[in-house]
């Protein structure tokens, strides 16, 4: 009886060693591995204003590798968006663009936008030159933005993928690594009219 009780105690201790939360080594306890870093998505342009008929190119960038993006608009009566993220204003109002990774539907980014009622030749807009460009890694290129049908502001420049290309406060872009980046120029105050251009870094 005493021998059987000893076996049962040894078995219980062995199981506890197998399923315990912390492993041990000759130098002490081995802590569990840290949790993986959260996946984030940056997307823009954010809080942009465009006119009915106007268009903006959006870009989403994730901290994880994604196969592509599924684009949608919360209120599709306000604007339409293409499979490549090009938004076109349709009806005045405010809504939201969403991009979700095709291989991870819960990995999403959002950006709000506003469509104003003006359209046609009187519609406010922002044009950026060049509208499309290709640069080499380390090469720089100057961008210029023009206000159409509203007073020319001091532009706020940004790159939607600064790891691929950075841009200065004056619009000077520099290629950082191969890839594609959307360049954005926005008015600093409301209404925040924006324009976009696309650069390919080789």
PELINUR-V68373 format. One record per pair of residues at least 4 apart in sequence whose C-alpha atoms are under 6 Angstrom apart, sorted by the first residue. I is the first residue (numbers start at 1). J is the second residue. Records with the same first field share a line. If there is no record, write none. Layout:
I = J + J
This chain:
16 = 20
23 = 29 + 30
24 = 28 + 29 + 30
39 = 63
40 = 62 + 63
41 = 61 + 62 + 109
42 = 60 + 61
43 = 59 + 60 + 109
44 = 58 + 59
46 = 111 + 112
47 = 112 + 113
48 = 113 + 192 + 193 + 194
49 = 113 + 114 + 115 + 192 + 193
50 = 54 + 115 + 193
51 = 115 + 116 + 118
52 = 89 + 90 + 117 + 119
53 = 89
54 = 88 + 89
55 = 87 + 88
56 = 86 + 87 + 196
57 = 85 + 86 + 196
58 = 85
66 = 101
67 = 103
68 = 101 + 102
69 = 99 + 100 + 101 + 102
70 = 99 + 100 + 102
71 = 98 + 99
72 = 97 + 98
73 = 96 + 97
74 = 96
75 = 95
76 = 80
78 = 90 + 91
79 = 88 + 89 + 90
80 = 87 + 88
81 = 85 + 86 + 87
82 = 86
89 = 115
92 = 115 + 116 + 117
93 = 114 + 115
94 = 113 + 114
95 = 112 + 113
96 = 111 + 112 + 113
97 = 110 + 111
98 = 109 + 110
99 = 108 + 109
100 = 105 + 107 + 108
101 = 105 + 107
118 = 123
119 = 123
124 = 148 + 149
125 = 148
126 = 146 + 147 + 148 + 194 + 195
127 = 145 + 146 + 195
128 = 144 + 145
129 = 143 + 144
131 = 197
132 = 197 + 198 + 199
133 = 199
134 = 199 + 200 + 201
135 = 139 + 201
136 = 201 + 202
137 = 175 + 176 + 177
138 = 175 + 176
139 = 174 + 175
140 = 173 + 174
141 = 172 + 173
142 = 171 + 172
143 = 171
147 = 152
153 = 187
155 = 185 + 186 + 187
156 = 185 + 186
157 = 169 + 184 + 185
158 = 184
159 = 166 + 182 + 183
160 = 182
161 = 181
162 = 166
164 = 176 + 177 + 179
165 = 174 + 175 + 176
166 = 173 + 174
167 = 171 + 172 + 173
168 = 172
175 = 201
178 = 201 + 202
179 = 200 + 201
180 = 199 + 200
181 = 199
182 = 197 + 198
183 = 196 + 197 + 198
184 = 195 + 196
185 = 194 + 195
186 = 193 + 194
187 = 192 + 193
